[in-house]
Each structure stands twice: as structure tokens, then as C-alpha cells.
Amino acid sequence: MTLLVILIIIACVALGFFVLIQEAKGGGLASNFAGSNQIMGVRKTTNFLEKVTWGLAIAILVLCLGCAFITKKEFNEKYGSAAAQETEQTTEAPAEE
């Protein structure tokens, strides 16, 4: 559980970094290399940043869902049927006077 939370935090920080180095309409990191010839061209840099951004967003989604399922499982193991009974008792109709 703690490992998942740490991975979520790391992925969130990395996602923030990759979003900040991008700029709308082709600016950002890609515009810094527009005038020079290099192995990764401007278009490839933009594609790479976009793919990393989407990958991190999907990773955060999957990690959060995994964390939710693990938390639910741990809650059910810890409290078991006591929580279910409390829920049933609170949903009963009030007694008429």
C-alpha cells in the first residue's frame, strides 16, 4: 500500500514536470531545438513528451485504482461484517409514532 502511494506521488511529480516543459501550440522544449540539427528532431521531441505525458496519466489512473481496491480489501478484512451490519441498521426506516 505504501509503495503504491509513493509511486503515485513520484508519477504526479513527473507528470507535472513533463506538462510544464511543454507549451501550447508547439513551444516549450521543442522550440528550444528548432534551429539546430540533432538526432531527435522537433517533431519527435513533441511526440515523445506527449507520449510520456499520456503514459504517466494512465499510470496514475491505474495506481489509484489499485490503491482503492487494496484499501477496500484491507477494510473488509479488518472490519468484516460489522461495517455491513451498521450500514444495514442505518438504512432502516424510522419507527412511526
N, C-alpha and C positions, 0 to 999 in steps of 0.2 A: 504494500500500500504506500509506504513512504517513498519507495523507489519510483512509483508511478507519479506521485506528486512532484518529486524532484525533476523527473523527465518532462512533466508538463511545464514547470517553471522554466527549464532550460529551453524548451521549444518555443515558449512565449517570448522569451528574451531574443532568441534567434530570429523569430518571425518579425518582431519589432525592428531589429537591425536591418533585415532584408527589405522591409517595407520602407524604412527611412532612406536607404541608399537608392531607392527607385524614385523617379519623379514622373509625374503625369506626362503623357504625350512624348515619350522617348528621351527624357532628360536623365538626370541622376548619374549614376556610374557610367552608363553607356555614353553619355555626351562627353565625358572626360577623354574618351579614347577615339572620338570621332575623326580627329585629324591624323592619327598615326596608324601605321600598318602594324598589326600584331597578329598573333596566332588566332586568338578569339576575336572575331570582328564585332562591330557594334551590335549587329542584329543577334549574334549568338550570345552576347553578354545579356541582352534584354531577355532572350528566350530562357537562358539559364536562371536569371533572377526570378522570372515568372514561375518557372517550374519548381524552384526551391520554395518560393512563397506558397504555392498551392500544396506542395508536399508537406510543408510544416503545418499548414492549416488542417490538412487531413490527419496528420499525426496527432495534433492536439485534440481533434474530434474523437479519434479512436482511443487515445489515452484517457480522455474524460469519460467516455462510455465504459471503458474497462474499469476505471476507478469507481464509477457508480454501481456497476454490477458487483464488484468486490465488496463495496461498502454495504450494499443491500444483503449480500450473503452473510457478512460478518454480523450485521444487525440481527438477522433472523436466527443465527446460531446463538447469539448472546441472549436475546430476549425471547425468542421462540414464540410459543403460543400466548404468552402473557400479553404481548402487544396486540395480537389479533383479538383477544377477548376484550381488551379495553376499547378497541375500535368498535366492536360489535355492541358493547354497552353504551357507547356514546351516540350511536345511531338509532337507538330505540326511541319510539315515540314517547313523549311525556305523558304521564298519567293524567287522566281527566279528573276534575274536581267535582 
